[in-house]
Amino acid sequence: MKRILSIIAVLSILSLGLAVGSRANSMVQSGFTSYRTTKLVGLMVKARDGVQLGQILDLVVDSHGHLDFAIINQPGFGQFSGALVVVPFGALTISKAKSGNILLVFNEDKEKFYEGPEWYKNLADMKQATSVDKYYGIQPYWTESGKSSK
């Protein structure tokens, strides 16, 4: 009886390992990559044409666990610091360069970024957050047509 229980335990452990390995393999095949936020803060955000727009100063996560916004520090001139621009995280594309460095690209025209809303208001206010999303043409996930499956 002990031998049968031992065999069942070993088979259970092996099948669990296969299931986890299968899920990890499927995530790799689907292009899934995760990034630590500590690696994103401080990175330069570029326009599609390669122009540097500014550095990620902070990331805003809501109470549902959604990474909603990036606060980007535009470069200043001389002794003047640049504006803090808030951008929906969905307006950015994250990828890895051949060198292994993380690339952040703003998906809209850079003029939209330069004229974008500055971060000085409370993004916990749903109306304010919605207005930022709509400025960039993104449907907030909490609205009827933007509901997520979460």
QUIBELQUI-V527460 format. One record per residue. N is the residue number from 1. RES is the residue in one small letter. SS is DSSP state (H for helix, E for strand, - for the rest). Layout:
n:N res:RES ss:SS
n:N res:RES ss:SS
This chain:
n:1 res:m ss:-
n:2 res:k ss:H
n:3 res:r ss:H
n:4 res:i ss:H
n:5 res:l ss:H
n:6 res:s ss:H
n:7 res:i ss:H
n:8 res:i ss:H
n:9 res:a ss:H
n:10 res:v ss:H
n:11 res:l ss:H
n:12 res:s ss:H
n:13 res:i ss:H
n:14 res:l ss:H
n:15 res:s ss:H
n:16 res:l ss:H
n:17 res:g ss:H
n:18 res:l ss:H
n:19 res:a ss:H
n:20 res:v ss:H
n:21 res:g ss:H
n:22 res:s ss:H
n:23 res:r ss:H
n:24 res:a ss:H
n:25 res:n ss:H
n:26 res:s ss:H
n:27 res:m ss:H
n:28 res:v ss:H
n:29 res:q ss:H
n:30 res:s ss:-
n:31 res:g ss:-
n:32 res:f ss:-
n:33 res:t ss:-
n:34 res:s ss:-
n:35 res:y ss:-
n:36 res:r ss:-
n:37 res:t ss:H
n:38 res:t ss:H
n:39 res:k ss:H
n:40 res:l ss:H
n:41 res:v ss:-
n:42 res:g ss:-
n:43 res:l ss:-
n:44 res:m ss:E
n:45 res:v ss:E
n:46 res:k ss:E
n:47 res:a ss:-
n:48 res:r ss:-
n:49 res:d ss:-
n:50 res:g ss:-
n:51 res:v ss:-
n:52 res:q ss:E
n:53 res:l ss:E
n:54 res:g ss:E
n:55 res:q ss:E
n:56 res:i ss:E
n:57 res:l ss:E
n:58 res:d ss:E
n:59 res:l ss:E
n:60 res:v ss:E
n:61 res:v ss:E
n:62 res:d ss:-
n:63 res:s ss:-
n:64 res:h ss:-
n:65 res:g ss:-
n:66 res:h ss:-
n:67 res:l ss:E
n:68 res:d ss:E
n:69 res:f ss:E
n:70 res:a ss:E
n:71 res:i ss:E
n:72 res:i ss:E
n:73 res:n ss:E
n:74 res:q ss:-
n:75 res:p ss:-
n:76 res:g ss:-
n:77 res:f ss:E
n:78 res:g ss:-
n:79 res:q ss:-
n:80 res:f ss:E
n:81 res:s ss:-
n:82 res:g ss:-
n:83 res:a ss:-
n:84 res:l ss:E
n:85 res:v ss:E
n:86 res:v ss:E
n:87 res:v ss:E
n:88 res:p ss:E
n:89 res:f ss:H
n:90 res:g ss:H
n:91 res:a ss:H
n:92 res:l ss:E
n:93 res:t ss:E
n:94 res:i ss:E
n:95 res:s ss:E
n:96 res:k ss:E
n:97 res:a ss:-
n:98 res:k ss:-
n:99 res:s ss:-
n:100 res:g ss:-
n:101 res:n ss:-
n:102 res:i ss:E
n:103 res:l ss:E
n:104 res:l ss:E
n:105 res:v ss:E
n:106 res:f ss:E
n:107 res:n ss:-
n:108 res:e ss:-
n:109 res:d ss:-
n:110 res:k ss:H
n:111 res:e ss:H
n:112 res:k ss:H
n:113 res:f ss:H
n:114 res:y ss:H
n:115 res:e ss:-
n:116 res:g ss:-
n:117 res:p ss:-
n:118 res:e ss:E
n:119 res:w ss:-
n:120 res:y ss:-
n:121 res:k ss:-
n:122 res:n ss:-
n:123 res:l ss:-
n:124 res:a ss:-
n:125 res:d ss:-
n:126 res:m ss:H
n:127 res:k ss:H
n:128 res:q ss:H
n:129 res:a ss:H
n:130 res:t ss:H
n:131 res:s ss:H
n:132 res:v ss:H
n:133 res:d ss:H
n:134 res:k ss:H
n:135 res:y ss:H
n:136 res:y ss:-
n:137 res:g ss:-
n:138 res:i ss:-
n:139 res:q ss:-
n:140 res:p ss:-
n:141 res:y ss:-
n:142 res:w ss:-
n:143 res:t ss:-
n:144 res:e ss:H
n:145 res:s ss:H
n:146 res:g ss:H
n:147 res:k ss:-
n:148 res:s ss:-
n:149 res:s ss:-
n:150 res:k ss:-
